[in-house]
Amino acid sequence: MRRWLSFLGRWLVIFLVASVLIFGLVRLMPVSPVDRWLSAFNLPYTEENVAYVTRRMGLDRPLIVQYADWILNFLKGDWGYSLKSHLDIRQQFLAKLPYSISIGIAGIVISAFAAFFIGYRAAVRRGGICDRVSAALSVLTQSVPSFIVSIVLIYFFGVRLKLVRFFTGNGAYAMTAAILITALYAVGPLSRVVRKAFREEMRSSYVRFSVSRGFSPDQVLFFHASNPVICRLISTVMAEFATVFGGSSVLEFAFGIPGISTFLVTSMKNSDYNVLESYILVVIIWMFFVHLLLNLALQMIDVRRREA
Amino acid sequence: MKKQIAAVLTAVSVAATLAGCGSASTGSGASVVTAASGSETASTAETSGDTVVIGETSMVDSIDPTNNGDPWSLTADGISETLYNQDENGNLVSHLAESVVQNDALDWTLTLKSGMKFSDGSPVNAQAVADCINDIMANNEMATASCGVITATAQDDTTVKLATERETTVMESVLCEWTNVIYKKDSSGNYVFTGPYVVKSFNPGVSMELTPNPYYDDNASKRPNVKLMCFSDATAMQQAFESGEIDMAFTVTPDAATQLEGEGYTVKEMNAGYQYFAIVNMQKESLSDLKVREAINLAMNRDDMIKALKGGRVATGFFATYYPFAGDVKETTDVDQAKKDLADAGYTDSDNDGYLDKNGEKLSLNLVTYSSRPDLTIIMQLAADELSDLGIDVSTQIVDSIDDTLSAGQYDVAFYAQHTAPTGEPAYALNQFFRTGEGKNHNGYSSDLVDGDLDKMGTLPAGDERNELAKEIQEQVYKDLPVIYLVDPQWHIAVSDKLKDYEPYCGDYYVVNDQLGLTNS
């Protein structure tokens, strides 16, 4: 119980410290949202115009008042308004989150499953097809940007063959393509993690003992040595979840998916303080739940953790 | 044990929540998107045969004409109208107003056409227009920039009295400003407008479906439905066009235009109305010398710029050539004369390092532009080459906020784009850029002749005399060179056969106009 209270307390501190930091950091952006707004409408940069827009955006109040106002309202569920569009940020997030969350989570889950089996086969058959595929996918991740793959995919299936309507259909093709590309880019590195973990387990005494008693090495690894490997995979995947928000921006841009990542990039371009501040807090809340869930899963799988 | 059961239950419930998102998306991305976004009618609708799909790189944020810049976008998308609009020749015309006549300095009479209707069928009468104007003035301070608060009072069914706080002689242009769209709220509290199209469904930042406004004119039944789609990425929009999913890509870059033309697609050039020019920082010692500014002007090879942009004309002043007040300046390129001017100004390569210098100081120029107008980057690069050939030490910079950079004086030559006559009249932009101490006059330019002409323009109604003064000012600017005129650009749009006869105009001010889909039907 104390461990979980400590976990909760740690995240509360992270939340509060991050809220102060992000509030200060976004205001260090080189261009203010007021400048952006005036430029967007070709309006002269006069004192009167600057003062008017600053007032309209609520940026004329003391910083401490702005911070207190923002954080208290955020905790009450009122995330304020976008400085650019003046639309309710929470509503915009709720409308856009499902796109990015679907791409992120589905991509990670698919890649984790695929990585487990590819990594397993790569470990038991060194130099085999799975070993080569996992190595090739790892190299692909580092050498070919995902937008290139997206463009090629759209070009062949949309432009050349005209088989798929990525942009004006019901969104299924675009989402499916984005999920598969996300999975493709995660499966290589994850499968190498799994492969390495299995190879380490192969050298452990309990596996060697079982094999020496006549059990098949493949079966021993799969049925008796997979728990520590899954724990390693979950720990690795935990970090991947941070990229669910913002990580899919390239794919969202390429396939015209109106997710939160596109929204984030656009908000950065507009120096939209309110959106950026809320975004960081949402990521922290998201990562809190990811860590909570995956720590629970690890505790169930890993006996040593449970006992500790 | 209890703890473990609790842990398992928690894990299962959270996993179920996550799986809900994940499995739905893997099975059918559309279904999860539709359900979760709540207002996804547009994205689920398949394009019908008589629907024109238009791709844009930005989209209106809301249907609220008092919200931020939304009235501008609503008019560009054919939903709302200002009382006066520009036609393709730059003339001010009105779908709703008969005339607006000045009674005295601060008092005008606006006469409306009879029988005009909002998109819900209610009349556009004097009371509705007066209420609308008063609402705009109360809710959007930007609307008061030209002549202060306008107070509107209905006199009878078609006559509105307009009382301004400050004098203006060009009320048609004031009523053409982007803030001043005509709207009212219907019985459900929704805004209704007078443009050729009505919003059928709207998914902010994603798409918008429009249907013809049945009360706009007799051609309503001939107009196609329109679907506007927002693309954050220009390449994605180009691919959507190539795959036949959209009928118009508004706009495409010069390179994309060439590529698409090469592939057999129809690419059109349209008058942008925007002007590309260079602002010279006359407060810098070297650039305070007219000879140096003349040398820079003569070094600019505008034909090369037009070639690189794959369209446009050599600028003849501060306005697009189709306006009656466009300048008559003849820009030329003469590198030899430019070199001579620099020599006359005292710049020679005294230390043989390849760069001109004077009194031991190298002639260096920092060229600046901004990324949101990619054409300017191309122009700046060409200018940098041309100025380097003169022996000037040139550096280039792309900044985020050009206005911030200009007002801070952190530039030598800034490449800038602006629609200089969005309301069909020249005085506003001329005042902003060339009157002593005005908002966009960042380089300290001051000319008694220009200030005097601008004063005179402020007392004259629209017409020949006013236009002549505008030309005189442009001529004087050409001589003084606080700004170097460069290109009167044309932008590129890619269109499908459905829209091969469609001719948008005035840049991005009227993307969906009342001729869309009519000309080829």
Boltz contact constraints between the chains, C-beta under 6 A:
constraints:
  - contact:
      token1: [A, 30]
      token2: [B, 400]
      max_distance: 6.0
  - contact:
      token1: [A, 31]
      token2: [B, 400]
      max_distance: 6.0
  - contact:
      token1: [A, 31]
      token2: [B, 401]
      max_distance: 6.0
  - contact:
      token1: [A, 35]
      token2: [B, 401]
      max_distance: 6.0
  - contact:
      token1: [A, 35]
      token2: [B, 404]
      max_distance: 6.0
  - contact:
      token1: [A, 39]
      token2: [B, 403]
      max_distance: 6.0
  - contact:
      token1: [A, 41]
      token2: [B, 69]
      max_distance: 6.0
  - contact:
      token1: [A, 42]
      token2: [B, 418]
      max_distance: 6.0
  - contact:
      token1: [A, 44]
      token2: [B, 432]
      max_distance: 6.0
  - contact:
      token1: [A, 44]
      token2: [B, 439]
      max_distance: 6.0
  - contact:
      token1: [A, 44]
      token2: [B, 440]
      max_distance: 6.0
  - contact:
      token1: [A, 45]
      token2: [B, 403]
      max_distance: 6.0
  - contact:
      token1: [A, 45]
      token2: [B, 407]
      max_distance: 6.0
  - contact:
      token1: [A, 46]
      token2: [B, 439]
      max_distance: 6.0
  - contact:
      token1: [A, 52]
      token2: [B, 141]
      max_distance: 6.0
  - contact:
      token1: [A, 85]
      token2: [B, 61]
      max_distance: 6.0
  - contact:
      token1: [A, 86]
      token2: [B, 67]
      max_distance: 6.0
  - contact:
      token1: [A, 86]
      token2: [B, 68]
      max_distance: 6.0
  - contact:
      token1: [A, 87]
      token2: [B, 61]
      max_distance: 6.0
  - contact:
      token1: [A, 95]
      token2: [B, 37]
      max_distance: 6.0
  - contact:
      token1: [A, 98]
      token2: [B, 32]
      max_distance: 6.0
  - contact:
      token1: [A, 98]
      token2: [B, 36]
      max_distance: 6.0
  - contact:
      token1: [A, 99]
      token2: [B, 33]
      max_distance: 6.0
  - contact:
      token1: [A, 101]
      token2: [B, 21]
      max_distance: 6.0
  - contact:
      token1: [A, 102]
      token2: [B, 21]
      max_distance: 6.0
  - contact:
      token1: [A, 102]
      token2: [B, 25]
      max_distance: 6.0
  - contact:
      token1: [A, 102]
      token2: [B, 32]
      max_distance: 6.0
  - contact:
      token1: [A, 105]
      token2: [B, 18]
      max_distance: 6.0
  - contact:
      token1: [A, 105]
      token2: [B, 21]
      max_distance: 6.0
  - contact:
      token1: [A, 105]
      token2: [B, 22]
      max_distance: 6.0
  - contact:
      token1: [A, 106]
      token2: [B, 22]
      max_distance: 6.0
  - contact:
      token1: [A, 106]
      token2: [B, 25]
      max_distance: 6.0
  - contact:
      token1: [A, 106]
      token2: [B, 26]
      max_distance: 6.0
  - contact:
      token1: [A, 109]
      token2: [B, 22]
      max_distance: 6.0
  - contact:
      token1: [A, 154]
      token2: [B, 239]
      max_distance: 6.0
  - contact:
      token1: [A, 158]
      token2: [B, 243]
      max_distance: 6.0
  - contact:
      token1: [A, 159]
      token2: [B, 242]
      max_distance: 6.0
  - contact:
      token1: [A, 159]
      token2: [B, 243]
      max_distance: 6.0
  - contact:
      token1: [A, 165]
      token2: [B, 245]
      max_distance: 6.0
  - contact:
      token1: [A, 167]
      token2: [B, 240]
      max_distance: 6.0
  - contact:
      token1: [A, 167]
      token2: [B, 245]
      max_distance: 6.0
  - contact:
      token1: [A, 168]
      token2: [B, 47]
      max_distance: 6.0
  - contact:
      token1: [A, 168]
      token2: [B, 245]
      max_distance: 6.0
  - contact:
      token1: [A, 170]
      token2: [B, 30]
      max_distance: 6.0
  - contact:
      token1: [A, 170]
      token2: [B, 44]
      max_distance: 6.0
  - contact:
      token1: [A, 171]
      token2: [B, 29]
      max_distance: 6.0
  - contact:
      token1: [A, 171]
      token2: [B, 30]
      max_distance: 6.0
  - contact:
      token1: [A, 171]
      token2: [B, 33]
      max_distance: 6.0
  - contact:
      token1: [A, 171]
      token2: [B, 43]
      max_distance: 6.0
  - contact:
      token1: [A, 172]
      token2: [B, 28]
      max_distance: 6.0
  - contact:
      token1: [A, 172]
      token2: [B, 29]
      max_distance: 6.0
  - contact:
      token1: [A, 172]
      token2: [B, 30]
      max_distance: 6.0
  - contact:
      token1: [A, 175]
      token2: [B, 25]
      max_distance: 6.0
  - contact:
      token1: [A, 175]
      token2: [B, 29]
      max_distance: 6.0
  - contact:
      token1: [A, 176]
      token2: [B, 29]
      max_distance: 6.0
  - contact:
      token1: [A, 253]
      token2: [B, 232]
      max_distance: 6.0
  - contact:
      token1: [A, 253]
      token2: [B, 233]
      max_distance: 6.0
  - contact:
      token1: [A, 254]
      token2: [B, 236]
      max_distance: 6.0
  - contact:
      token1: [A, 256]
      token2: [B, 231]
      max_distance: 6.0
  - contact:
      token1: [A, 256]
      token2: [B, 236]
      max_distance: 6.0
  - contact:
      token1: [A, 258]
      token2: [B, 205]
      max_distance: 6.0
  - contact:
      token1: [A, 258]
      token2: [B, 206]
      max_distance: 6.0
  - contact:
      token1: [A, 262]
      token2: [B, 232]
      max_distance: 6.0
  - contact:
      token1: [A, 293]
      token2: [B, 14]
      max_distance: 6.0
  - contact:
      token1: [A, 296]
      token2: [B, 7]
      max_distance: 6.0
  - contact:
      token1: [A, 296]
      token2: [B, 11]
      max_distance: 6.0
  - contact:
      token1: [A, 297]
      token2: [B, 11]
      max_distance: 6.0
